[in-house]
């Protein structure tokens, strides 16, 4: 059976070129990604070369990467014509890459249900308004495609006003996890029963939301809902302690190996997954994603 990493990001050449042409954020200046109020970040465009990515998959013993365009690029906040230019550059370019990798790269569309994609990515904040999101969710359910919920943009300027100088780790550790916990709660409250058959994958263990089940139960929430077979959490950035708790809570059936490469080195999380033994590694890397994607 095929092994999968369900959470990677890959910028095709048309998107890199479009970002480099922009005068305003989001824009790429050499090895610096300028996201405006979110800050500037060092990136290596070479990390997004398909041949390098395939080499890293071979190194890690992974057959297929499911890639997406991270909502943290703030494309949704742009004027519609600018947003569509960047989306088209990603969609067209990533389909070309996927076609040239014999299925080893599979892609999620950016907020759209499109042919050739395994599903769609939305920012966590989008789940706060399920009525607005419902046309996409209806389409994905009809297509039997998946919804991938990923952290969205945050605001370093706003954070610095509250706590002084926000340390560089603050958005990823505090804001992203808070967004994902809120998205998971919104789905439990209003989405799970409305789209009962739609497969949903929450990035980064839904920000640790599985840790909150006992607190949810203490407030009268029926946490058995979280055991529905179409609800999944990817492992990106987490290690043995967090995974132990999630495995004890859900068993192996709801977890998927995801790495967040190239933002994060995939190897520590992959070592943690494999450290639970072959049966667990097979479930997270092979069995569960195969049921989801095949």
Secondary structure, DSSP 8 states (H G I E B T S, - for coil): ---EEEEEE---HHHHHHHHH-SSSSEEETTEEE-GGG-EEE--GGGG-HHHHHHHHHHHT--EEEEE--GGG-GGGS-HHHHHHHHHHHHHHHHHHHHTTTTSEEE-EESS--TT-SEEEEEGGGGG-HHHHHHHHHHHHHHT-EEEEE-----HHHHHHHHSS--TTHIIIIIHHHHHHHHHHHIIIIITTTTTT--EEETHHHHHGGGGHHHHHHTT--GGGGG-TTEEEE-TT--HHHHHHHHHHH-STTEE----BTTS-SHHHHHHHHTT-HHHHHIIIIIHHHHHH-
